[in-house]
């Protein structure tokens, strides 16, 4: 089957029920997308599929033929994704960094859909788990990206 990953068509030789996460990591060598829980709960495996956040650990590749898949490796090729990464660095969001690719993907998707998200939009969307507890830093970066730097969410 053929998947388009980060703008490049890729031939995939994997059973259709293989989770996208393992195709990305094991077959394509794109290891920025992380395995967290395997249950679509934590968000470490988040990627964009046709611009929407999807948990790759539970998404079979057979569902994705013809879709545009964007991983953390290509997120900065999008101007919005580049802004998110810039603010993540500026606000020193990552601690261990394990969950951050999923966090950045979620933030990018939100800002592409709603360029100036409200506090409620941010709280509803930024639900990925962070074992290090960098939620205050994530909130600060998102507030800045939403154009409300200095506000407390």
Backbone as CSV, one residue per row, in Angstrom:
resi,resn,N_x,N_y,N_z,CA_x,CA_y,CA_z,C_x,C_y,C_z
1,UNK,0.843,-1.174,0.000,0.000,0.000,0.000,0.889,1.238,0.000
2,UNK,0.307,2.357,-0.378,1.057,3.610,-0.428,0.482,4.592,0.591
3,UNK,1.384,5.191,1.372,1.028,6.238,2.316,1.800,7.497,1.958
4,UNK,1.187,8.642,2.155,1.898,9.905,1.968,2.255,10.420,3.356
5,UNK,3.555,10.409,3.631,4.052,10.806,4.950,4.980,11.996,4.771
6,UNK,4.649,13.079,5.425,5.447,14.302,5.355,5.661,14.769,3.916
7,UNK,4.589,14.619,3.125,4.600,15.095,1.750,5.219,14.150,0.740
8,UNK,5.709,12.996,1.184,6.372,12.055,0.291,5.586,10.752,0.218
9,UNK,5.218,10.316,-1.001,4.566,9.012,-1.130,5.554,7.904,-0.738
10,UNK,5.094,6.977,0.099,5.944,5.886,0.575,5.223,4.572,0.370
11,UNK,5.928,3.596,-0.187,5.382,2.248,-0.317,5.582,1.521,1.009
12,UNK,4.509,0.954,1.516,4.531,0.279,2.805,4.215,-1.195,2.592
13,UNK,5.062,-2.046,3.146,4.818,-3.484,3.096,4.549,-3.960,4.521
14,UNK,3.309,-3.781,4.951,2.909,-4.170,6.299,1.460,-4.633,6.254
15,UNK,1.096,-5.551,7.140,-0.320,-5.942,7.200,-1.198,-4.723,7.465
16,UNK,-2.381,-4.716,6.909,-3.290,-3.582,7.017,-3.678,-3.210,8.428
17,UNK,-3.638,-4.174,9.344,-4.027,-3.876,10.715,-2.860,-3.391,11.580
18,UNK,-1.692,-3.209,10.973,-0.534,-2.699,11.710,-0.796,-1.256,12.117
19,UNK,-0.603,-0.916,13.384,-0.781,0.482,13.793,0.214,1.398,13.070
20,UNK,-0.268,2.556,12.685,0.566,3.535,11.990,1.851,3.825,12.760
21,UNK,1.774,3.886,14.085,2.951,4.170,14.902,4.124,3.270,14.548
22,UNK,3.862,1.976,14.402,4.953,1.030,14.148,5.454,1.134,12.724
23,UNK,4.600,1.482,11.791,5.054,1.711,10.417,5.971,2.931,10.385
24,UNK,5.556,3.996,11.058,6.381,5.208,11.094,7.740,4.926,11.713
25,UNK,7.742,4.296,12.873,8.989,4.088,13.617,9.847,2.976,13.018
26,UNK,9.262,1.812,12.790,10.046,0.645,12.400,10.313,0.562,10.905
27,UNK,9.329,0.912,10.096,9.495,0.779,8.643,10.091,2.034,8.009
28,UNK,9.688,3.201,8.498,10.136,4.452,7.875,11.230,5.168,8.664
29,UNK,11.545,4.695,9.854,12.616,5.296,10.649,12.296,6.672,11.201
30,UNK,11.011,7.009,11.290,10.586,8.305,11.826,10.277,8.109,13.308
31,UNK,11.279,8.258,14.136,11.158,7.902,15.552,10.736,9.060,16.456
32,UNK,10.395,10.199,15.884,9.922,11.322,16.689,8.561,11.067,17.300
33,UNK,7.741,10.278,16.653,6.439,9.895,17.174,6.681,8.780,18.190
34,UNK,6.209,8.960,19.399,6.559,8.058,20.504,5.429,7.108,20.877
35,UNK,5.828,5.947,21.381,4.889,5.010,21.994,4.747,5.408,23.451
36,UNK,3.529,5.609,23.894,3.303,5.959,25.294,2.516,4.886,26.001
37,UNK,1.239,4.784,25.671,0.364,3.859,26.400,-0.169,2.730,25.522
38,UNK,-0.226,2.939,24.220,-0.780,1.929,23.329,-2.294,1.861,23.333
39,UNK,-2.934,2.801,24.031,-4.391,2.795,24.170,-5.054,4.080,23.703
40,UNK,-4.310,4.945,23.024,-4.819,6.231,22.532,-5.229,7.161,23.666
41,UNK,-4.617,7.001,24.824,-4.976,7.821,25.979,-3.990,8.954,26.243
42,UNK,-2.695,8.726,26.013,-1.698,9.700,26.470,-1.338,10.756,25.430
43,UNK,-1.404,10.426,24.149,-1.133,11.401,23.104,0.304,11.470,22.618
44,UNK,1.218,10.692,23.188,2.617,10.724,22.751,2.764,10.315,21.286
45,UNK,1.820,9.550,20.796,1.883,9.036,19.429,1.130,9.910,18.420
46,UNK,0.708,11.090,18.825,-0.123,11.937,17.960,0.586,12.368,16.688
47,UNK,-0.139,12.276,15.585,0.296,12.767,14.274,-0.900,13.490,13.658
48,UNK,-0.649,14.191,12.576,-1.743,14.804,11.828,-2.098,13.918,10.649
49,UNK,-3.369,13.660,10.472,-3.874,12.930,9.304,-4.887,13.854,8.654
50,UNK,-4.529,14.313,7.469,-5.353,15.304,6.762,-5.658,16.502,7.674
51,UNK,-4.659,16.900,8.469,-4.761,18.075,9.314,-5.411,17.852,10.667
52,UNK,-5.903,16.652,10.927,-6.566,16.346,12.188,-5.647,15.484,13.060
53,UNK,-5.661,15.735,14.363,-4.848,14.947,15.279,-5.394,13.527,15.331
54,UNK,-4.479,12.573,15.216,-4.866,11.172,15.298,-3.846,10.441,16.150
55,UNK,-4.311,9.505,16.950,-3.432,8.690,17.791,-2.951,7.511,16.945
56,UNK,-1.685,7.528,16.603,-1.148,6.544,15.661,-0.995,5.159,16.265
57,UNK,-1.030,5.037,17.593,-0.835,3.724,18.214,-2.028,2.798,18.001
58,UNK,-3.184,3.346,17.660,-4.384,2.524,17.474,-4.993,2.692,16.081
59,UNK,-4.286,3.368,15.194,-4.822,3.623,13.856,-4.203,2.657,12.856
60,UNK,-4.993,1.720,12.319,-4.446,0.779,11.348,-4.088,1.486,10.038
61,UNK,-2.958,1.091,9.457,-2.497,1.754,8.235,-3.472,1.583,7.087
62,UNK,-4.259,0.521,7.091,-5.207,0.303,5.993,-6.245,1.422,5.897
63,UNK,-6.451,2.158,6.974,-7.416,3.270,6.972,-6.835,4.535,6.350
64,UNK,-5.550,4.552,6.049,-4.878,5.804,5.729,-4.420,5.944,4.287
65,UNK,-4.718,4.975,3.460,-4.319,5.096,2.065,-5.004,6.323,1.461
66,UNK,-4.209,7.184,0.853,-4.714,8.411,0.253,-4.715,9.603,1.205
67,UNK,-4.439,9.369,2.476,-4.427,10.464,3.457,-3.047,11.120,3.489
68,UNK,-3.017,12.372,3.941,-1.765,13.105,4.159,-1.403,12.982,5.632
69,UNK,-0.297,12.334,5.918,0.150,12.123,7.289,1.326,13.053,7.554
70,UNK,1.258,13.802,8.637,2.349,14.695,9.025,2.824,14.293,10.405
71,UNK,4.125,14.059,10.528,4.721,13.706,11.811,5.521,14.895,12.338
72,UNK,6.010,14.752,13.543,6.797,15.814,14.162,8.021,16.171,13.318
73,UNK,8.550,15.222,12.584,9.739,15.490,11.773,9.503,16.576,10.731
74,UNK,8.245,16.761,10.312,7.940,17.756,9.273,7.113,18.921,9.793
75,UNK,6.853,18.960,11.080,5.930,19.980,11.612,6.438,21.391,11.363
76,UNK,7.752,21.598,11.383,8.293,22.943,11.180,8.275,23.383,9.721
77,UNK,7.933,22.492,8.806,7.791,22.911,7.409,6.505,23.705,7.209
78,UNK,5.617,23.631,8.175,4.396,24.425,8.189,4.678,25.672,9.026
79,UNK,4.321,26.862,8.557,4.594,28.077,9.340,3.986,28.056,10.739
80,UNK,2.805,27.485,10.879,2.177,27.405,12.197,2.974,26.456,13.093
81,UNK,3.348,25.321,12.557,4.162,24.370,13.316,5.494,24.976,13.726
82,UNK,6.094,25.758,12.843,7.366,26.416,13.169,7.183,27.405,14.321
83,UNK,6.066,28.130,14.321,5.771,29.067,15.422,5.587,28.325,16.742
84,UNK,4.910,27.191,16.675,4.695,26.400,17.889,6.038,25.951,18.457
85,UNK,6.895,25.405,17.619,8.210,24.952,18.086,8.998,26.122,18.664
86,UNK,8.941,27.269,18.002,9.646,28.460,18.489,9.173,28.834,19.898
87,UNK,7.870,28.842,20.106,7.325,29.208,21.424,7.589,28.114,22.463
88,UNK,7.612,26.868,22.034,7.936,25.775,22.948,9.359,25.967,23.490
89,UNK,10.263,26.360,22.605,11.645,26.603,23.021,11.716,27.857,23.886
90,UNK,11.075,28.923,23.435,11.096,30.187,24.171,10.573,30.026,25.596
91,UNK,9.512,29.239,25.752,8.908,29.043,27.073,9.490,27.833,27.810
92,UNK,10.499,27.223,27.226,11.188,26.076,27.822,10.199,25.003,28.276
93,UNK,9.308,24.637,27.376,8.256,23.680,27.703,8.804,22.287,28.022
94,UNK,9.638,21.701,27.175,10.020,20.304,27.441,10.888,20.145,28.683
95,UNK,10.619,19.090,29.413,11.527,18.698,30.478,12.209,17.425,29.981
96,UNK,11.596,16.279,30.101,12.226,15.076,29.537,12.027,15.053,28.027
97,UNK,10.924,15.652,27.558,10.670,15.778,26.126,9.913,14.630,25.493
98,UNK,9.680,13.546,26.221,9.083,12.357,25.611,7.726,12.640,24.977
99,UNK,6.888,13.375,25.656,5.535,13.630,25.157,5.467,14.810,24.206
100,UNK,6.528,15.547,24.083,6.455,16.847,23.418,6.138,16.792,21.932
101,UNK,6.519,15.737,21.231,6.138,15.679,19.812,4.622,15.639,19.683
102,UNK,3.955,14.875,20.535,2.492,14.839,20.518,1.878,16.156,20.952
103,UNK,2.497,16.816,21.911,2.006,18.118,22.376,2.103,19.146,21.252
104,UNK,3.232,19.175,20.564,3.446,20.134,19.467,2.475,19.860,18.328
105,UNK,2.258,18.597,18.012,1.303,18.240,16.958,-0.098,18.720,17.333
106,UNK,-0.511,18.490,18.571,-1.847,18.922,19.013,-1.974,20.445,18.963
107,UNK,-0.951,21.140,19.432,-0.972,22.603,19.416,-1.043,23.140,17.993
108,UNK,-0.287,22.539,17.093,-0.280,22.971,15.691,-1.664,22.785,15.069
109,UNK,-2.272,21.635,15.305,-3.608,21.378,14.749,-4.613,22.397,15.268
110,UNK,-4.566,22.693,16.562,-5.496,23.671,17.132,-5.308,25.034,16.487
111,UNK,-4.066,25.491,16.386,-3.810,26.828,15.851,-4.098,26.932,14.358
112,UNK,-4.009,25.839,13.634,-4.376,25.858,12.213,-5.890,25.962,12.056
113,UNK,-6.615,25.350,12.986,-8.081,25.404,12.934,-8.605,26.709,13.530
114,UNK,-8.024,27.137,14.656,-8.466,28.342,15.358,-7.222,29.181,15.652
115,UNK,-6.902,30.143,14.801,-5.656,30.912,14.970,-5.534,31.654,16.297
116,UNK,-6.644,32.059,16.882,-6.614,32.742,18.177,-7.554,32.007,19.135
117,UNK,-7.125,30.836,19.596,-8.011,30.028,20.433,-8.278,30.673,21.778
118,UNK,-9.458,30.403,22.282,-9.831,30.876,23.618,-9.217,29.949,24.663
119,UNK,-9.340,30.363,25.902,-8.899,29.519,27.017,-9.602,28.167,26.965
120,UNK,-10.887,28.172,26.662,-11.654,26.932,26.590,-11.168,26.049,25.446
121,UNK,-10.858,26.662,24.289,-10.337,25.897,23.157,-9.033,25.200,23.534
122,UNK,-8.165,25.954,24.203,-6.859,25.414,24.589,-7.038,24.277,25.596
123,UNK,-7.842,24.489,26.598,-8.058,23.453,27.616,-8.698,22.204,27.026
124,UNK,-9.599,22.375,26.068,-10.277,21.235,25.460,-9.364,20.448,24.530
125,UNK,-8.388,21.120,23.948,-7.535,20.482,22.953,-6.238,19.941,23.526
126,UNK,-5.630,20.665,24.419,-4.321,20.275,24.939,-4.490,19.295,26.097
127,UNK,-4.863,18.064,25.739,-5.198,17.056,26.741,-4.179,15.919,26.806
128,UNK,-3.121,15.997,26.031,-2.094,14.956,26.083,-1.456,14.938,27.469
129,UNK,-1.054,13.767,27.900,-0.433,13.621,29.209,1.042,13.994,29.170
130,UNK,1.512,14.567,30.268,2.925,14.902,30.442,3.339,14.394,31.813
131,UNK,4.147,13.375,31.833,4.580,12.782,33.110,5.417,13.759,33.930
132,UNK,6.077,14.702,33.283,6.923,15.672,33.996,6.111,16.845,34.526
133,UNK,4.873,16.968,34.094,4.009,18.024,34.605,4.309,19.404,34.058
134,UNK,4.643,19.498,32.782,4.972,20.802,32.197,3.735,21.574,31.742
135,UNK,2.594,21.261,32.308,1.343,21.868,31.876,1.341,23.390,31.988
136,UNK,1.944,23.941,33.013,1.989,25.402,33.139,2.807,26.023,32.012
137,UNK,3.872,25.365,31.614,4.701,25.862,30.510,3.962,25.721,29.179
138,UNK,3.260,24.619,29.024,2.445,24.419,27.814,1.393,25.521,27.733
139,UNK,0.713,25.779,28.851,-0.293,26.840,28.888,0.310,28.198,28.552
140,UNK,1.504,28.476,29.082,2.160,29.763,28.803,2.480,29.888,27.321
141,UNK,3.004,28.839,26.729,3.317,28.873,25.294,2.053,29.026,24.464
142,UNK,0.993,28.307,24.821,-0.261,28.392,24.078,-0.903,29.764,24.234
143,UNK,-0.830,30.339,25.417,-1.372,31.684,25.643,-0.635,32.686,24.766
144,UNK,0.671,32.555,24.708,1.492,33.418,23.857,1.105,33.232,22.384
145,UNK,0.988,31.984,21.960,0.622,31.701,20.567,-0.775,32.223,20.226
146,UNK,-1.654,32.245,21.211,-3.023,32.737,20.993,-3.088,34.255,21.002
147,UNK,-1.923,34.892,21.255,-1.894,36.360,21.243,-2.316,36.976,22.553
148,UNK,-2.265,36.183,23.636,-2.679,36.688,24.940,-1.558,36.509,25.955
149,UNK,-0.331,36.789,25.533,0.808,36.632,26.433,0.586,37.420,27.717
150,UNK,0.929,36.808,28.833,0.772,37.472,30.118,-0.517,37.103,30.825
151,UNK,-1.510,36.598,30.083,-2.756,36.162,30.722,-2.531,34.831,31.411
152,UNK,-3.287,34.562,32.403,-3.250,33.271,33.084,-4.482,32.486,32.687
153,UNK,-4.244,31.282,32.208,-5.391,30.439,31.827,-5.858,29.612,32.994
